[in-house]
Amino acid sequence: MLIGSYTDAGVVLTGGILGAALSGHIPQRLKDGLPMMFGLASMGMGVSLIVHGHAVAVMVLSLLLGVIIGESCALETHLGAVSTWGNRLMGRFVPMPADLTPEVFLERFVALAVLFCASGTGIFGAIHEGMTGDPSILLAKSVLDFLTAAIFATTLGFAVAAICIPQLAVLLALATGATYLAPLTTPLMNDNFAAVGGVLMLATGFRICGIVKFPVGNMLPALVLAMPMTTIWLRFVGP
């Protein structure tokens, strides 16, 4: 039983529903101020992962190639289309936020979906639980995710709760696949993978805070490339 994966997705579902339902009772100061703190927390966790990387060149190459792939496939646009479709579907059953333009809604929703589904902490927490059975990393992350989902749901509505579906799918897939990946990975591969995930978390934090609108969705392929790039780098360049 993957307790951490189910708990993390469950708190996003709960937080999204409660935040949307209680939106009118939450002071505007909290709605405006807390997302900035969540963005700052994401940046802090990202930096903590980046410093563990062993090869800056691998991280940079993975990110560059990943962005090229993501931009070529317009990955973020497709993610936005999926979120828009889900938003319209949910709009038949629950009221959608009327004070946000589609562009602002898309920007915030994609950043939040990436934070929940593809953060370095979540990815490694799921892999760690799959390999060792220890859910402590995901349980700690669940506390932040609950508050994040609740606050963002006050402006994005019940659509936030729907993120728990792809989030659970990602976490379960990673935790299950970790059993088969473990024999194929090395500490260097894991550290460089963490560093790339940290960069994505850092970019997500900047985006949430409204500082720089990084195309986080288009950066996701870099996570897939991090481990193979580490192997290639060690073979042809060395440690």
C-alpha positions, 0 to 999 in steps of 0.5 A: 500500500503506497500510503504516501502517494494516496495521502498526497493526492488525497490532500490536494483533493480535500484542500481544493474542495475546501478552498473553493467552498470556503473562498468567501470566508478567507481574507483577501490578504491570505489569498494574495500573500500565501501564494507568494510564500508557496512560490518561495518555498518551491524555490527553496526546495529547488535550490536544495535539490540543485546543490546535490547535482554532480555534473552541471553540464549534464543538468544544463544539457538535459534542460536545453534538450528537454526545452527543445523537445517540449517547445517543438511538441508545444507540450505546455499548450497541450497541457493547457488544452487539457486543463481548459477541457477539464475546466469546461467539463467541471463547469457543468457541475460547479461554478468556475471563477468569473474574475480570471481571464482564460490566460491568467487561469491557464498560467496559474493552473499549469504552474500548479499542476506542475508543482503537484505532479512533477516537483522534484520532491514529489518525484523522489518521494514517490521513488523513495517510497517505491524502493524502501516503503518509507512514505515520510517524504511524501507525507511531509510534502502533503502538508504544504500541498494541502495548504497550497491547494486550499489557497489556490482553490480560492481563486481557481475554483474546484478545478484545483481538486481535479489535479489530484487525478494526474498527480496520483497517476504520476506518483503511483507510476513512479513508485511502482516503476522504482522497483524495476528502475532501482537496479539500473540507477546509480547515485550520480544518476539520482543526484543529477535527476534531483538537480534537474527536478530542482531547476523545475521547482525553482522555475515553478516558484518564479512563475507562481510569484509572478517574477518570470513566466518560465515555460515550466510545462515545456521543461518537463522532458528534461526529467526524462533525459537526466539519467540517460544524459548522466550515463552518456556523460560518464561514458564519453567524458568521465566523472 
